[in-house]
Amino acid sequence: YWDDTAEKSYDPVYGYDFEGYMIYKSTWYDFSDANPITDSYGNIVFFEPAAQFDLVNGLYGPHPVGLGSEPGINEPTGANLNMGSDSGLKHYWVDTDVVNGQTYYYAVVSYDKGYDVDFFQRGLSKDSTLMIASPSVCSIEFELDRLGNVVGPGTNTAIATPNAPSAG
């Protein structure tokens, strides 16, 4: 379960541009086994989410603006964030594919709409003068000790180790 705080966040340039949530699952806190998605240069830019929930607003599939495609930033990398499937928002998710005794790391990250030239006409933005921008994804946070060992979850993460009920 998670709250709706991200849905109320305000970007000083793009306004209220929340789009959805992605849930990541891994057996490593760095999510290195969460099916990484690379750009056209082989750099890891995203992970495949275990679940995704987004607004029902006609913005779905690969975002029209790829990472690094903002004018004057750098060359496009060939990586476009999947904006979801217009599934509707949820504030819960149940993982039913677990192994007893295995520790799992979870993260719930929000992402915004970004901006493309037709977003104003499509009703996805209230401003027609904005610059094109790829969507932003919140970071994944775990608390680490000085040696880099996980000591606790952060604000948008959880750690769980499922176990069978004790006999008798």
Backbone torsions as a table, in degrees:
resi	resn	phi	psi	omega
1	TYR	NA	146.2	174.4
2	TRP	-147.4	164.4	-176.8
3	ASP	-90.2	-176.4	-177.6
4	ASP	-106.9	22.1	-177.7
5	THR	-56.5	-41.6	-178.1
6	ALA	-62.0	-30.7	-178.6
7	GLU	-68.7	-18.9	-178.3
8	LYS	-100.8	2.0	-177.5
9	SER	-71.9	145.8	-176.1
10	TYR	-119.5	123.5	175.5
11	ASP	-90.0	127.5	-176.0
12	PRO	-63.3	-20.4	178.9
13	VAL	-99.1	-48.4	-172.3
14	TYR	-98.9	-1.3	177.6
15	GLY	74.9	-148.8	178.4
16	TYR	-80.7	98.4	-174.0
17	ASP	-121.6	24.1	176.3
18	PHE	-58.9	141.2	178.3
19	GLU	-123.8	-40.4	-176.7
20	GLY	-177.7	-172.5	179.8
21	TYR	-126.0	143.8	169.9
22	MET	-122.0	138.7	177.4
23	ILE	-111.1	124.7	178.4
24	TYR	-107.4	145.5	179.6
25	LYS	-134.1	139.2	-179.6
26	SER	-156.7	163.6	172.0
27	THR	-99.7	3.2	176.1
28	TRP	-128.6	139.8	-176.3
29	TYR	-64.5	-20.8	179.3
30	ASP	-90.5	3.0	176.9
31	PHE	61.1	25.9	-178.3
32	SER	-66.9	-16.5	177.1
33	ASP	-107.0	21.0	-177.4
34	ALA	-97.2	40.8	178.7
35	ASN	51.8	73.9	-178.7
36	PRO	-63.8	145.4	176.3
37	ILE	-112.2	127.5	-175.3
38	THR	-106.4	161.2	173.7
39	ASP	-85.0	-174.3	-176.9
40	SER	-70.0	-7.5	176.7
41	TYR	-102.2	1.2	179.7
42	GLY	87.8	6.0	178.4
43	ASN	-81.7	136.1	176.8
44	ILE	-71.4	123.0	-179.3
45	VAL	-120.2	-25.8	179.6
46	PHE	-142.5	167.8	167.8
47	PHE	-118.9	152.3	176.5
48	GLU	-75.7	123.0	-178.6
49	PRO	-73.4	149.7	173.8
50	ALA	-74.9	-26.9	177.0
51	ALA	-154.6	154.5	179.2
52	GLN	-147.0	135.3	179.6
53	PHE	-131.6	127.6	-176.7
54	ASP	-138.4	164.0	179.0
55	LEU	-62.1	148.6	174.2
56	VAL	-90.6	94.1	-174.2
57	ASN	-146.5	10.6	179.6
58	GLY	85.7	-0.7	177.1
59	LEU	-100.7	102.6	-176.6
60	TYR	-147.8	166.5	-177.8
61	GLY	73.7	-164.9	-179.2
62	PRO	-62.6	133.6	177.7
63	HIS	-63.2	141.7	-178.2
64	PRO	-65.4	-19.2	-179.8
65	VAL	-109.9	119.9	-179.7
66	GLY	-78.7	162.7	176.3
67	LEU	-58.0	136.9	178.0
68	GLY	77.1	9.3	-178.3
69	SER	-90.3	1.2	-179.9
70	GLU	-64.6	137.2	-179.2
71	PRO	-56.5	132.7	176.0
72	GLY	80.1	-2.1	-178.9
73	ILE	-87.7	-65.9	177.8
74	ASN	-169.1	-176.8	-179.3
75	GLU	-73.8	148.0	176.2
76	PRO	-58.3	143.2	-176.9
77	THR	-100.4	-8.1	-179.0
78	GLY	82.4	24.0	178.4
79	ALA	-124.3	117.8	179.0
80	ASN	-117.7	128.6	-179.2
81	LEU	-67.1	135.0	173.9
82	ASN	-74.9	119.0	-175.7
83	MET	-84.3	2.0	178.4
84	GLY	104.9	-162.2	-175.2
85	SER	-131.9	24.6	-175.2
86	ASP	57.4	42.5	-174.8
87	SER	-78.1	-20.9	-173.1
88	GLY	93.5	154.7	-177.4
89	LEU	-83.0	145.9	169.9
90	LYS	-134.3	157.9	177.4
91	HIS	-122.4	28.2	176.6
92	TYR	-155.8	157.3	175.6
93	TRP	-156.7	137.7	179.5
94	VAL	-114.9	124.0	177.0
95	ASP	-88.4	115.3	-178.9
96	THR	-106.2	2.5	-178.8
97	ASP	-113.5	76.1	-178.3
98	VAL	-130.4	162.6	177.5
99	VAL	-117.7	129.2	178.3
100	ASN	-56.4	135.3	177.9
101	GLY	87.8	-13.7	179.7
102	GLN	-87.6	129.3	176.8
103	THR	-82.6	134.7	178.9
104	TYR	-120.5	145.7	177.0
105	TYR	-114.3	132.9	-177.7
106	TYR	-125.8	148.7	174.4
107	ALA	-140.8	137.7	172.3
108	VAL	-111.5	115.9	179.8
109	VAL	-118.9	140.9	175.0
110	SER	-96.0	159.3	176.1
111	TYR	-142.7	156.9	-178.1
112	ASP	-106.0	179.9	-174.9
113	LYS	-77.0	-24.8	-167.4
114	GLY	68.8	-158.0	179.0
115	TYR	-158.1	138.5	173.3
116	ASP	-133.4	167.6	-171.6
117	VAL	-60.1	-25.9	-177.7
118	ASP	-99.8	5.9	-176.4
119	PHE	-63.9	-34.7	178.7
120	PHE	-65.9	-47.2	179.6
121	GLN	-63.3	-32.6	-179.6
122	ARG	-82.3	-4.6	179.8
123	GLY	81.6	14.6	180.0
124	LEU	-88.6	-8.3	179.2
125	SER	-147.0	153.4	178.4
126	LYS	-98.6	4.1	-176.5
127	ASP	-130.7	127.9	-178.8
128	SER	-94.0	0.5	-174.0
129	THR	-106.1	9.9	-175.1
130	LEU	-77.6	155.9	176.0
131	MET	-81.1	149.9	176.3
132	ILE	-61.4	137.0	179.7
133	ALA	-150.0	140.5	173.2
134	SER	-74.9	157.4	-179.9
135	PRO	-67.3	155.1	176.8
136	SER	-107.1	143.9	178.5
137	VAL	-120.2	134.0	178.1
138	CYS	-64.2	154.7	-179.0
139	SER	-79.8	162.6	176.6
140	ILE	-101.3	128.2	-174.5
141	GLU	-122.5	124.5	168.8
142	PHE	-123.7	146.4	176.1
143	GLU	-84.0	127.4	-178.9
144	LEU	-118.3	148.1	173.4
145	ASP	-83.0	-176.3	-176.2
146	ARG	-64.6	-21.8	179.2
147	LEU	-91.6	-0.7	179.5
148	GLY	88.5	12.1	177.7
149	ASN	-85.8	141.9	179.2
150	VAL	-69.7	125.9	178.0
151	VAL	-114.6	-8.3	177.9
152	GLY	174.7	163.5	177.2
153	PRO	-75.1	160.2	175.1
154	GLY	-95.5	-157.1	-175.8
155	THR	-73.1	-27.0	-177.8
156	ASN	-122.3	25.0	-177.3
157	THR	-131.5	164.0	177.5
158	ALA	-148.0	154.8	176.4
159	ILE	-126.0	131.9	-179.2
160	ALA	-143.0	141.2	174.0
161	THR	-126.9	102.7	-179.3
162	PRO	-69.6	146.2	178.2
163	ASN	-140.4	154.8	176.0
164	ALA	-76.7	152.6	176.1
165	PRO	-61.8	149.4	-179.7
166	SER	-71.4	143.8	179.8
167	ALA	-76.6	131.9	176.6
168	GLY	69.5	NA	NA
